[in-house]
Structures are given as structure tokens and as C-alpha cells.
Amino acid sequence: MEGYVLFAPMYCKTTYLIDKCGRQVHDWKSNYYPGLSVYLLPDGHLLRTGTVTDTFFSNGSNGGIIEKIDWDGDVVWSYIISNDSIGQHHDIFPMDNGNILAIVRHIIPESKAIAGGRHKGTIGGSELYSERVIEIKPIGKDSAEIVWQWSLWDHIIQDASFSKPRFDNIANHPELMNINYAPGQSQDWIHMNSIDYNKELDQILLSCHNISEIWIIDHSTTTKQAASHTGGKYGKGGDLLYRWGNPAAYDKGSKADQKFFLQHNANWIPSGYKDGGDIMVFNNGFSRIPFYSTVDIISPPINSNGTYNKSLPYGPSSQKWIYKDSIPERFYSGFISGANRLENGNTLICSGLPGIFFEIDSNNSIVWEYVNPVANNDEVLNDGETGGSGVFRCTQYSTSYSGFNGKVLTPSGPIEKNSYSYSCSQTKTDSMAPKPIAFLPSINTINVPVGEVLSIKFDEKILKGKSGFVTIYQNNILKESISIEDSQIVINDSSVIITPNSYFKYNSRLAIALDNGCFIDFSSNKMNGIDTSNWIFVTENKLSNYDVVTFKRVGVYPNPAHNIIRLPFNGGESNVAILNSIGQPMNFVIVNKLNQELEIDISKISNGLYSLYLNNRFYQMIFKE
């Protein structure tokens, strides 16, 4: 897939951007080795972690500073998170609001850990390292405010001593972490190594390396709620919402049930991508025999309201998809590494220790490969030489990414010295725009039901574009304009379903327009716009099978609502659905059917904006407050 790949060799102070022909397009210099992740922001700035030299933590993978560097290489903001009690490490995550989520180690003195139930002699030092997640808001050029915080120490459990706090049956409390589950007997007890954020769910995904598990926690809490066991959108405070990979960690399995082996880079696959909503993990495989790495996808058992089925051990029983080499031991990176799904359905993999990046297609065939040619201390190797530095992770950005707007992206040639002659082209093999092949209602048809949804069938699988609107005109007057990002527009493989906000009028001429680039294919080709003169139809001219009560409805009330809404009801069929912004159905109860009204209890639905459907047709937007 065409695009640009960003990476920061681990023991080098330069971050590189290359094209898919392996040619350097840009670089950024720093005074620090990476610590460890880097991101290219939508405004073109580089967000980079660095390793400070005055670290107070004795193990590897320390960080301690976060920098924001502009395209010209100037540091526009930096912030140190490193002192004698806490230290940023491994990964951060840039949020849409400009804040940054960061993984932070903090020190628990041995005496405090033992008082909390930790077995004596199992720490491996005078201090136990625990973990926090903080959200910081950058201020000025070198400051930040911590606006939210979660600490693992608030969510531990132990069964070692009845006389010590938080004593209970570990198997009955998977939402808490057993303070004595420590396979490696290391003071670096958990060793988180990646963080991801799901904006729609307002949840945080964490990879916990030393216990071979991934965790999900609630971000909707306040800091006070995050330190407790109640509150937040999901009602559990800062307790774990979900965990997977090693059920022995909460006494619900044995070594034989372990699925992850010191994994890295747990990340949600974006909605609209192949396997969207699932979780991808680089499963290093350090302790399985024989040693080999895989890339795994799991489908968490998530409910429509964002909660997870609590059948213990947590499901699923196995991975949904696993990539491994045909000779397993040939693909192995015991540490670092990562993998991400691309827009075209392929998967970009970073085998971190050897510094090899490769892209596989749906048949698991390698369609692109690159070997990092930069050794420790920024030594650039000759083509063919080995010994390049390891790479924590690599990330691909599409050529249309906003971070490249207004930037000069002229390739300067390969990074390596004395490069062998080779030919390569960034030209897409697929340059054809996705083409609509069928419309519903069909073009120029008449007597279309007033409650009809709109749909388009394309000649290939498609995705939503970055921007644009579907605009509906009724009798030459604007009826509504629906953003491509709206949940009223749903993609199913090669079909698009568009649900208007309300029924059309009877005996009306409808004209539909689509902006250029509303939809793209998996090669990022944009569809051509559809003019209103190309898609027109006429609605039926009289009442047919729509009852008068429905046609003359006054709508749901009260709206906004708190716990109860009422919906006009004619005594016939009443299939009601309430969907959130990403199309997930919500839980509610119809408590009464009286006086031509449905009385609906929505008290269990979180505050927000929802779509109400009646008998599989969009009816009205409702707001819960």
C-alpha cells in the first residue's frame, strides 16, 4: 500500500520518514534516544518520547521526557516526567483534544508492598515498580497539567494474609490484580509497554508485558472515581473492565491456557478497516517452545453498551486470526516489535529486534519489506551490511494524511550508504476510483415509499472517506445534509446504507448529491462526486401501508429526556431500537403500551445523543441527559 513509514531506531537520536521505496523523505533530530514510541501528529509535528540520563529506575526501557518537534526540527514543547518516584516509559498516546496519555512507573517501597500483601523475598530489590496512566495537557513550551490519573495500586488484591488489606478470593475478582502474581519475580512487576485509546468507547487498552496480559480500563471516570471501584460510564471506577491472554493471573487457568507470551503493541483496529473493532497484538513468544513470534487478533465479547461479558475466564477462548511464518522460528523477535492493520486490509509488521518491517496481504504473502540500515549511535550502514539497531515500532501514514499538508515530501534517496541499484515505483497498481453500480431507490423511479432508506452498491469494497456530505433535496429545497462521519451512514462491504433523519413527504421529487471523495476503496482511490441531476426519484402520492397515527406523529417526548420517553403507538407492530453514534444497540425496557403510546425506560443508557428506529426505519434523534 502506498504511504510513508515512520520509525525511530532504538539507540539513535534521529527519527526517519521513508516512502515505500525505502527512500528517505524527512528526518527529525533530538538530543535524546527514543523512550520509545514516536507519532506524527495531524498538524505535522512529531510527538516523540526520549530517554533522560538521570533516570531513577534501574531496569531498561526508561523514558522520562516527551517532546513535540515541528517539521523544521525545532522543539516547540517538551515535558519531563522523571524523578525519584515516577518515570514515563515505553509508550504514549496523542488524543484528539491535544492531551497526551502516558504510561508512568512509580515506586512502592518494599515495606509498603509487604504491608499490602506481597510475599517477602519476591520483589528482587528494595522497591516494587507499579504502574500509572496519566493524561497530561501541554502548557506553554515546557509545562503540562495532569488532568486525569489511574493507578494500579488502587486495584490490587491478595490472598496471602487475612490480616492485611484487600484480602479476598482472587478468582472471584478478575477486575483486580493479584499482587503476588509475578512469574519473573522482578521488581518491574507489570512492565506495561503500550497504550491505546478508543474514543467511541472512552476506554484505554494496555499491554502488560511481564504478566502476558492486555487490560482495558475506563477513561470516562474522574481521577477520584479511577481510584475507586465505582463510577464512570461503566460503573466500575478504575477496576479492570476486561483482560485477556493469561487467565492464570486471576486464578482462572493454568500455564496451558496462556495465549500471550510477553506481548507488545496491543491496539484497536480502526472502525471501517478489515476486522475493525477487534484488537491486534504482536505476540512475541519469548517463553513458548520453540521460540517464535506471531501477530494475533482477538474479538473481545463486547456488549452494545461497551461492557464486556464476564464469563470467566474472559472470552474469547482463542484468537480470531494468527499470522506466523510457514517455518515459525524464522519469524521471531523476543522483545519490542508491533503490528497494525492498514486501510487496504493488509498488515504492517515490525519485527523489532532485527529491525525488519514487512507488509502482508490477506493471503499472508509478503508484499513489501524493509530492513533498518541505521546502527547504534546513528551509524548509517552500507547496503548489505547487518547490525542495524532494533526498532520499537513502525507506523504507516497514508499519502493523504493531514500531517503532510503543505509539506515538501521529495525523496532524497535511500538512507543506507552505497545503495545497490534497484527500481521501485510508488504508483498504485489500482488507480481506478470506486464506481456506483446500483442505487436504491433506483434512478428515476416513482411511487417510492416515504420511509425508504437510501443505498448505493459499489463495484468493490469501500471505506468512508475523510470528509464530505450526502445532501438530500426535496422539491428543490434542502432537506438535510449528512456528514460522512455520521452513524446514519453505514458501510457493509461494498454497499452504503443512508438513513435520513425523517420520512420524505408524499408526492415529492427527491434529488441526492454526494461530495467527491465521500467514499474510498482500499487503495485510497476516491469516488467521484454524484450530482443531484444523476440520482432523482419521486415518492408515492398517497397514504399506503403507513398508518395515520405514524404519519401524523408528534415525535418522542420528552426530548431531551432523563429516564422515561414516550413514543406514539397505534397498537400494531412496534419493533423499537435505540442506537448509539457507532450503530451499537442500547439496552432499554418498554414498560407500558397505553393510550396509543409506548412508555420506554432508558435509565440504563448513558447520557448522549442516540437514533431511535421504529420497525427498522429511522424515526427520530433523542438526547439522554
Beta strands, then each sheet from edge to edge (+ up, - down):
strand 1: 4-9
strand 2: 14-19
strand 3: 24-29
strand 4: 34-40
strand 5: 46-51
strand 6: 64-69
strand 7: 75-80
strand 8: 86-94
strand 9: 100-109
strand 10: 127-139
strand 11: 143-151
strand 12: 156-157
strand 13: 177-178
strand 14: 192-198
strand 15: 203-208
strand 16: 213-218
strand 17: 242-244
strand 18: 264-268
strand 19: 279-283
strand 20: 294-298
strand 21: 321-323
strand 22: 338-341
strand 23: 347-351
strand 24: 356-360
strand 25: 366-371
strand 26: 374-375
strand 27: 379-380
strand 28: 391-397
strand 29: 436-440
strand 30: 454-458
strand 31: 462-464
strand 32: 469-474
strand 33: 477-483
strand 34: 489-492
strand 35: 495-498
strand 36: 509-514
strand 37: 519-521
strand 38: 536-538
strand 39: 564-568
strand 40: 576-579
strand 41: 589-594
strand 42: 597-601
strand 43: 608-614
strand 44: 617-624
sheet 1: 3+ 2- 1+ 28-
sheet 2: 4+ 5- 6+ 7-
sheet 3: 8+ 9- 10+ 11-
sheet 4: 12+ 13+
sheet 5: 14+ 15- 16+ 17-
sheet 6: 18+ 19- 20+ 21-
sheet 7: 22+ 23- 24+ 25-
sheet 8: 26+ 27-
sheet 9: 29+ 30- 35+ 34-
sheet 10: 31+ 37-
sheet 11: 33+ 32- 36+ 38-
sheet 12: 39+ 42- 41+
sheet 13: 40+ 43- 44+
end
